């Protein structure tokens, strides 16, 4: 890695302060299924994704791109994003294209909204100014893939209007539901040994999901399940922030190290 090749952001930028937290991977299911609540995204993923066959491989690819953009050098961020764009160019079908700016805006919106929700549950409420700054930084997840900057909601206030309007307009499809089953009930080595962890992930996913989408997916959200979610969040809020930073950032460090190793082999 070239020490003179600076990244797109600084360590005190919120995209790094928030994005370094490994807990966001546990919240990633909510972001992923918010994305595929959009029927065009769902159909593209259903037709072209290998999530069902290799869920951990799909997670690795997604997180390496997210971390490369947020924490890598500019060269790493742009190189990996070119690869993602070339993959998206092949994801087309009746009524959808992965490179559609409308879909890129929605994907970036879900990453921002879910990260804010999860971070505030475990740490503290962000001020409006902090949310505005963080939102501006996370626009990169769309623009670096070719989405015109002008397509993004301009301000945080504009984003809130866009997000609420989009949530109200989404009608999830059969493809959305099929993907949700793949994400929430993946086929992993270890079989039933994974179930306690997967049950926690499912609870976090359902708890973080906006009510209109949760209702369309048909997920149960009664008093008992809400109580379990809030109990889990209270326990995590007590324990997780007290973990050493190197433990909380281990997923980022692991995925970036693996990415750099693989990229050096292909250089």
LINTA-V400858 format. One record per residue. N is the residue number from 1. SS is DSSP state (~ for helix, > for strand, _ for the rest). PSI is psi in whole degrees, 0 to 359 (* if undefined). Layout:
N | SS | PSI
N | SS | PSI
This chain:
1 | _ | 128
2 | _ | 119
3 | _ | 341
4 | _ | 355
5 | _ | 90
6 | _ | 157
7 | > | 181
8 | _ | 343
9 | _ | 170
10 | _ | 162
11 | _ | 333
12 | _ | 1
13 | _ | 143
14 | ~ | 331
15 | ~ | 333
16 | ~ | 319
17 | ~ | 317
18 | ~ | 316
19 | ~ | 344
20 | _ | 343
21 | _ | 122
22 | _ | 336
23 | ~ | 335
24 | ~ | 337
25 | ~ | 321
26 | ~ | 329
27 | ~ | 353
28 | ~ | 333
29 | ~ | 322
30 | ~ | 316
31 | ~ | 317
32 | ~ | 316
33 | ~ | 341
34 | ~ | 319
35 | ~ | 313
36 | _ | 1
37 | _ | 339
38 | _ | 120
39 | ~ | 328
40 | ~ | 318
41 | ~ | 317
42 | ~ | 315
43 | ~ | 321
44 | ~ | 317
45 | ~ | 317
46 | ~ | 320
47 | ~ | 331
48 | ~ | 344
49 | _ | 154
50 | _ | 24
51 | _ | 314
52 | _ | 321
53 | _ | 327
54 | _ | 73
55 | ~ | 324
56 | ~ | 326
57 | ~ | 320
58 | ~ | 319
59 | ~ | 317
60 | ~ | 314
61 | ~ | 317
62 | ~ | 311
63 | ~ | 326
64 | ~ | 322
65 | ~ | 314
66 | ~ | 315
67 | ~ | 324
68 | ~ | 318
69 | ~ | 317
70 | ~ | 327
71 | ~ | 345
72 | _ | 180
73 | > | 165
74 | ~ | 320
75 | ~ | 315
76 | ~ | 316
77 | ~ | 315
78 | ~ | 323
79 | ~ | 312
80 | ~ | 325
81 | ~ | 327
82 | ~ | 321
83 | ~ | 316
84 | ~ | 317
85 | ~ | 320
86 | ~ | 325
87 | ~ | 319
88 | ~ | 328
89 | ~ | 335
90 | _ | 353
91 | _ | 85
92 | > | 157
93 | > | 187
94 | _ | 109
95 | _ | 2
96 | > | 152
97 | > | 129
98 | _ | 333
99 | _ | 7
100 | _ | 122
101 | ~ | 326
102 | ~ | 320
103 | ~ | 324
104 | ~ | 322
105 | ~ | 316
106 | ~ | 319
107 | ~ | 312
108 | ~ | 323
109 | ~ | 319
110 | ~ | 324
111 | ~ | 316
112 | ~ | 308
113 | ~ | 317
114 | ~ | 320
115 | ~ | 318
116 | ~ | 313
117 | ~ | 311
118 | ~ | 316
119 | ~ | 317
120 | ~ | 331
121 | ~ | 327
122 | ~ | 336
123 | _ | 278
124 | _ | 164
125 | _ | 133
126 | _ | 146
127 | _ | 165
128 | ~ | 323
129 | ~ | 320
130 | ~ | 319
131 | ~ | 319
132 | ~ | 317
133 | ~ | 317
134 | ~ | 319
135 | ~ | 315
136 | ~ | 319
137 | ~ | 322
138 | ~ | 354
139 | _ | 336
140 | ~ | 331
141 | ~ | 343
142 | ~ | 314
143 | ~ | 328
144 | _ | 345
145 | _ | 8
146 | _ | 358
147 | _ | 128
148 | _ | 136
149 | ~ | 323
150 | ~ | 343
151 | ~ | 337
152 | _ | 142
153 | _ | 131
154 | _ | 307
155 | _ | 171
156 | ~ | 323
157 | ~ | 317
158 | ~ | 321
159 | ~ | 315
160 | ~ | 320
161 | ~ | 315
162 | ~ | 315
163 | ~ | 314
164 | ~ | 318
165 | ~ | 318
166 | ~ | 316
167 | ~ | 318
168 | ~ | 337
169 | ~ | 344
170 | _ | 136
171 | _ | 108
172 | _ | 153
173 | _ | 177
174 | ~ | 325
175 | ~ | 321
176 | ~ | 314
177 | ~ | 322
178 | ~ | 318
179 | ~ | 321
180 | ~ | 319
181 | ~ | 321
182 | ~ | 320
183 | ~ | 317
184 | ~ | 341
185 | _ | 62
186 | _ | 156
187 | _ | 109
188 | _ | 154
189 | _ | 142
190 | _ | 343
191 | ~ | 238
192 | ~ | 343
193 | ~ | 336
194 | ~ | 348
195 | ~ | 317
196 | ~ | 316
197 | ~ | 318
198 | ~ | 324
199 | ~ | 321
200 | ~ | 319
201 | ~ | 318
202 | ~ | 319
203 | ~ | 317
204 | ~ | 317
205 | ~ | 312
206 | ~ | 321
207 | ~ | 328
208 | ~ | 346
209 | _ | 134
210 | _ | 143
211 | ~ | 316
212 | ~ | 323
213 | ~ | 320
214 | ~ | 318
215 | ~ | 319
216 | ~ | 325
217 | ~ | 342
218 | _ | 23
219 | _ | 138
220 | _ | 133
221 | _ | 61
222 | _ | 184
223 | ~ | 320
224 | ~ | 318
225 | ~ | 323
226 | ~ | 319
227 | ~ | 319
228 | ~ | 320
229 | ~ | 312
230 | ~ | 326
231 | ~ | 317
232 | ~ | 315
233 | ~ | 323
234 | ~ | 318
235 | ~ | 317
236 | ~ | 321
237 | ~ | 328
238 | ~ | 320
239 | ~ | 316
240 | ~ | 311
241 | ~ | 343
242 | ~ | 353
243 | _ | 149
244 | _ | 145
245 | ~ | 323
246 | ~ | 334
247 | ~ | 316
248 | ~ | 332
249 | _ | 9
250 | ~ | 316
251 | ~ | 316
252 | ~ | 312
253 | ~ | 321
254 | ~ | 311
255 | ~ | 321
256 | ~ | 320
257 | ~ | 316
258 | ~ | 319
259 | ~ | 314
260 | ~ | 324
261 | ~ | 315
262 | ~ | 323
263 | ~ | 326
264 | ~ | 328
265 | ~ | 330
266 | _ | 5
267 | _ | *
